[in-house]
Amino acid sequence: MEKKKAVKFDTDIYNTIRKNIKKYRKIKNITSAELSEMVNLSHDFIRQIESEKVAYNFSVDTFYKISVALGVSLDELIQKQEDD
């Protein structure tokens, strides 16, 4: 019987998502205030999501809305960057 390979998880997935939200927001030339309006959330909440200093978790619904607003897939937002 063949041994199954261990699954490798991103142990810091929220930080990966935070970095990617900020990255794609800047690529799209959208301010955090504009993004907050697009997803109907407060500007402060969006800033907290992007901040590495604030360990704020967010819902799948919020994650989905941000991906739609940025025009990127959920996969792109969870993709670990080479420099991480």
N, C-alpha and C positions, 0 to 999 in steps of 0.2 A: 504494500500500500504506500502511495506517495504522500510524503509529508507536505502539509499545506504551508504556504509562505505566510509569514507574519504580516499583518496589515500595518502600514505606517500612517499615522494620523498627524495632522498639523496640530500640535499641542497649544498653539497660540492663534487659533483661527480668527478670533475677534480682531486681533491686531493686523492680521493679513487682510481682512475685509476692510478695516479702517484705512489702511494704507492705499488699498485699491480704490476705494470710494474717492479719496482725496486725489489720487492720481488721475482717474478718469474724469473727475469734475474739472480739474485743471486742464486736461487735454481738450475738453469740450468748451473751455473758457466760460465756465459757469461759477459764479460766486456761491459761497455756502448759503447766503441769504436767498439767492435765486433758487437754489436747490430746495431749500426749505419751503418756499412758496409752491414749487412744482409738486411736492409730495405732501403738502398740507400739514407740515410739522413746524415747530418753532425753530427759529434760527439758532437759539441756544442749544436745542436738542441736537441739531445737525453738527454743530461745533463740538459737542460732547462726544458724538459718535466718532468723529474724525480725530479727536484728541487721544494721544497715547498716555496722557497724564490722568485721564479720567477713565476708570475701568467700568464703562457703562455698556451693558448688554442691550441688545435691541431685538425686536421680534422678527420672525420670518416675514410678516406682512410689511414691516418697514424696510427690510432687506430687499424684498421684491419691488416695492414702490421706487426705491432708489435706483435699482437696476434698470427699471423701465424708463425713469426720468433721464438717466445717463445714456440710455440706448446701448447698454451692454448686457451680456447674459449673466445669470447668477454664477455660472462656471468661471467667467472672467473675474468676478469679484472675489472668488475664493481661491484663485490661482496664486500660489506662493511665488513671489518674485525671485529672480536669480540672486539679487543682492541681499536677500533676507537670510 
